[in-house]
């Protein structure tokens, strides 16, 4: 699958060898799933990943992201973060999200 953003293309390529990971359009965005559950997606040009709420809070506090508001109506998702910053570690955070969601999806890592 192709991505207009080379940073997200790098994320997709990093999981190409993992047969448990699928890609496609989800929630009107290009994303990745493990065990049928979304762990990373490209939303309006930003990487959005699913992580434990404590990790999301730490990233927000450090200025590296903000809680995801999918409908832009003020209802924030506690386990989803929109990655921000000048040089965000997209691949590292996507791998972290893959591990978090993969464990919850019942897949062996």
C-alpha positions as CSV (number, residue, x, y, z in Angstrom):
1,X,0.0,0.0,0.0
2,X,1.3,3.4,-0.8
3,X,1.3,6.5,1.4
4,X,1.6,10.1,0.3
5,X,3.7,10.7,3.4
6,X,7.2,9.1,3.2
7,X,7.3,8.9,7.1
8,X,4.2,6.7,7.1
9,X,5.5,4.7,4.1
10,X,8.5,3.9,6.3
11,X,6.2,2.7,9.1
12,X,4.2,0.5,6.7
13,X,7.5,-1.0,5.2
14,X,8.8,-1.8,8.7
15,X,5.8,-4.2,9.3
16,X,5.8,-5.7,5.8
17,X,7.4,-8.9,7.0
18,X,4.9,-9.4,9.8
19,X,2.1,-11.6,8.5
20,X,-0.1,-10.6,11.5
21,X,-0.1,-7.0,10.3
22,X,-2.6,-5.8,7.7
23,X,-3.0,-2.4,6.1
24,X,-5.8,-0.5,4.6
25,X,-8.3,2.3,5.0
26,X,-9.9,2.5,8.4
27,X,-11.9,5.3,10.0
28,X,-11.3,7.1,6.6
29,X,-7.6,6.9,7.2
30,X,-4.7,4.8,6.0
31,X,-3.7,2.5,8.9
32,X,-2.2,-0.7,10.2
33,X,-3.8,-3.5,12.2
34,X,-2.4,-6.4,14.2
35,X,-4.7,-9.3,15.2
36,X,-7.6,-7.3,13.5
37,X,-7.1,-4.3,15.8
38,X,-5.8,-0.9,14.7
39,X,-2.5,0.2,16.2
40,X,-1.4,3.0,13.9
41,X,-2.9,5.3,11.3
42,X,-2.2,8.4,9.3
43,X,-4.9,11.0,10.0
44,X,-4.8,14.4,8.4
45,X,-1.0,14.1,7.9
46,X,-0.2,13.0,11.5
47,X,0.7,9.6,12.9
48,X,-1.9,8.4,15.4
49,X,-1.1,5.4,17.6
50,X,-2.8,3.4,20.3
51,X,-0.8,3.2,23.6
52,X,-1.6,2.7,27.3
53,X,-3.3,5.8,28.7
54,X,-0.4,6.5,31.0
55,X,2.0,6.5,28.0
56,X,-0.3,8.8,26.1
57,X,-0.5,11.2,29.1
58,X,3.4,11.2,29.3
59,X,3.7,12.0,25.6
60,X,1.2,14.8,25.9
61,X,3.0,16.2,29.0
62,X,6.3,16.0,27.2
63,X,4.9,18.0,24.2
64,X,5.3,15.0,21.9
65,X,1.6,14.6,21.1
66,X,-1.9,15.3,22.0
67,X,-4.9,13.1,22.7
68,X,-6.8,12.0,19.6
69,X,-10.1,13.7,18.9
70,X,-11.4,11.7,15.9
71,X,-14.6,13.8,15.4
72,X,-13.0,17.1,16.5
73,X,-15.8,17.6,19.0
74,X,-13.8,17.6,22.2
75,X,-14.3,13.9,23.0
76,X,-10.7,12.7,23.5
77,X,-9.6,9.1,23.2
78,X,-7.5,8.2,26.2
79,X,-5.5,5.5,24.6
80,X,-4.8,7.3,21.3
81,X,-2.2,9.9,20.7
82,X,-1.6,12.2,17.7
83,X,2.2,12.4,17.4
84,X,3.6,15.9,17.3
85,X,7.0,17.7,17.4
86,X,9.7,18.7,14.9
87,X,11.2,15.3,14.6
88,X,8.7,12.7,15.9
89,X,9.9,9.1,16.3
90,X,7.1,7.7,14.2
91,X,8.7,4.2,13.7
92,X,9.5,3.8,17.4
93,X,6.0,4.8,18.5
94,X,4.4,2.6,15.9
95,X,6.5,-0.4,17.1
96,X,5.4,0.4,20.7
97,X,1.8,0.6,19.6
98,X,2.1,-2.7,17.7
99,X,3.4,-4.4,20.9
100,X,0.6,-2.9,23.1
101,X,-2.2,-3.7,20.7
102,X,-0.7,-7.1,19.7
103,X,-0.7,-8.3,23.3
104,X,-4.3,-7.2,23.7
105,X,-5.3,-8.8,20.5
106,X,-4.1,-12.2,21.8
107,X,-1.1,-12.4,19.4
108,X,2.3,-13.7,20.3
109,X,5.1,-11.2,19.9
